Amino acid sequence: MASSEAAPLSSSLWYFSYGSNMNVLQLRSKNVDPSESHPAKLPGWRLVFNLKPVLKFMGHQGNIIPDPHGCVHGVLHHFTAEQMATIDRLEGSGVFYKRELMKITTYDRRDIDAHVYVAILPLEYISEGPPSDRYRTILLTGATMAGLEPSYIDWLKNLDCTKIVHNKERPKPDIKDLKVWTWEEIEASNNASAMMGYVFDISSIPPHVRGIMKRTTSRTPELRLVMLM
């Protein structure tokens, strides 16, 4: 059973990831290194992709919903309170998701109370659809590295996905012609967010979502400007 409110953070806690954070290497790239990680599952819930993409290339994002016949597989990480606060910031806690305390069962049959993200976006942002091929690959990598059940990995492999489709009416720019941004320029702009080594124009995105995208900007040495696809 889930608690409607996340418990106050102690000096350390457990966090159950069913998405990209299953991958320990992904966490380390965010300067978060769990002290323990274990394959685990959450009975009574189901993984869905019902968060509409903010940028078209992203595909629908992962979420969980109650399902008496469902079971979500993922990875149970042990964090410090400071590490959990970092994940809260990067995942958009309070805007995209809220944390709930749930009973998680490890593969070696231990029951552990852990923090889990559940989406809280308004209904206009909720609609089931396919994830991107890139997102599915990230999930598969994390699930495989963690040793999740083969049947669950097969289910992820067989998900329908979207791929980036470029607007044929708009010429694809030559990367050499794109502006190179400095990190200081990105931080100073209200309408720029960086992901995967590119800078995206986020001026058309709702302000509350734009704020989260600014907070979750990925810092890389050299960034080039591309517009929304």
Long-range contacts (C-beta under 8 A, 24 or more apart in sequence): 1-102, 1-103, 2-100, 2-101, 2-102, 2-116, 2-118, 3-100, 3-101, 3-102, 4-100, 5-100, 5-101, 6-98, 6-99, 6-100, 6-101, 6-115, 7-101, 7-113, 7-115, 9-81, 9-84, 9-85, 10-81, 11-80, 11-81, 12-78, 12-79, 12-80, 12-81, 13-78, 13-79, 13-81, 13-84, 13-114, 13-115, 14-76, 14-77, 14-78, 14-79, 14-104, 14-112, 14-113, 14-114, 14-115, 15-76, 15-77, 15-78, 15-79, 15-84, 15-87, 15-114, 15-115, 15-116, 16-40, 16-42, 16-74, 16-75, 16-76, 16-77, 16-102, 16-104, 16-114, 16-115, 16-116, 17-74, 17-75, 17-77, 17-142, 18-42, 18-47, 18-62, 18-64, 18-72, 18-73, 18-74, 18-116, 19-61, 19-62, 19-74, 19-139, 20-135, 20-138, 20-139, 20-142, 21-75, 21-77, 21-87, 21-91, 21-142, 22-74, 22-75, 22-139, 22-142, 22-143, 22-145, 22-146, 22-148, 23-138, 23-141, 23-142, 23-145, 23-146, 24-75, 24-77, 24-145, 25-145, 26-138, 26-142, 27-77, 30-86, 30-87, 30-90, 31-86, 32-79, 32-83, 32-86, 32-87, 33-83, 34-77, 34-78, 34-79, 34-83, 35-78, 35-79, 35-80, 36-76, 36-77, 36-78, 37-75, 37-76, 37-77, 37-78, 37-146, 38-75, 38-76, 38-106, 38-107, 38-108, 39-73, 39-74, 39-75, 39-76, 39-106, 39-107, 39-146, 39-147, 39-148, 40-73, 40-74, 40-75, 40-76, 40-104, 40-105, 40-106, 40-107, 40-112, 40-114, 41-71, 41-72, 41-73, 41-74, 41-104, 41-105, 41-107, 42-71, 42-72, 42-73, 42-74, 42-102, 42-104, 42-105, 42-116, 43-70, 43-71, 43-105, 44-68, 44-70, 44-71, 45-70, 45-71, 45-72, 45-102, 46-70, 46-71, 46-72, 47-72, 48-128, 49-128, 49-129, 49-130, 49-131, 49-159, 50-119, 50-126, 50-127, 50-128, 50-129, 51-96, 51-119, 51-121, 51-125, 51-126, 52-125, 52-126, 52-127, 52-129, 53-132, 54-202, 54-205, 54-209, 54-213, 55-200, 55-202, 55-228, 55-229, 56-228, 56-229, 57-132, 57-164, 57-229, 58-132, 58-135, 59-129, 59-130, 59-131, 59-132, 59-133, 59-134, 59-135, 59-161, 59-162, 60-127, 60-128, 60-129, 60-130, 60-131, 61-131, 61-135, 62-131, 62-135, 62-139, 63-97, 63-118, 63-119, 64-116, 64-118, 73-143, 73-148, 73-149, 73-152, 74-146, 74-148, 75-142, 75-146, 75-148, 76-104, 76-106, 76-112, 76-114, 84-115, 89-215, 89-216, 90-215, 90-216, 91-117, 92-212, 92-215, 92-216, 93-117, 94-120, 95-120, 95-121, 95-208, 95-209, 95-211, 95-212, 96-120, 96-121, 96-212, 107-147, 129-162, 130-159, 130-160, 130-161, 130-162, 131-159, 131-161, 131-162, 132-161, 132-162, 132-163, 132-164, 133-161, 133-162, 133-163, 135-161, 136-161, 164-229, 165-229, 166-229, 167-229, 173-226, 175-224, 178-224, 178-225, 178-226, 179-224, 179-225, 180-222, 180-223, 180-224, 181-223, 181-224, 181-225, 183-219, 183-223, 186-217, 186-223, 190-214, 192-225, 193-217, 194-218, 194-219, 194-220, 194-223, 197-222, 197-223, 197-224, 198-223, 198-224, 198-225, 198-226, 199-223, 199-224, 199-225, 199-226, 200-226, 200-227, 200-228, 201-225, 201-227, 201-228, 202-228, 204-228
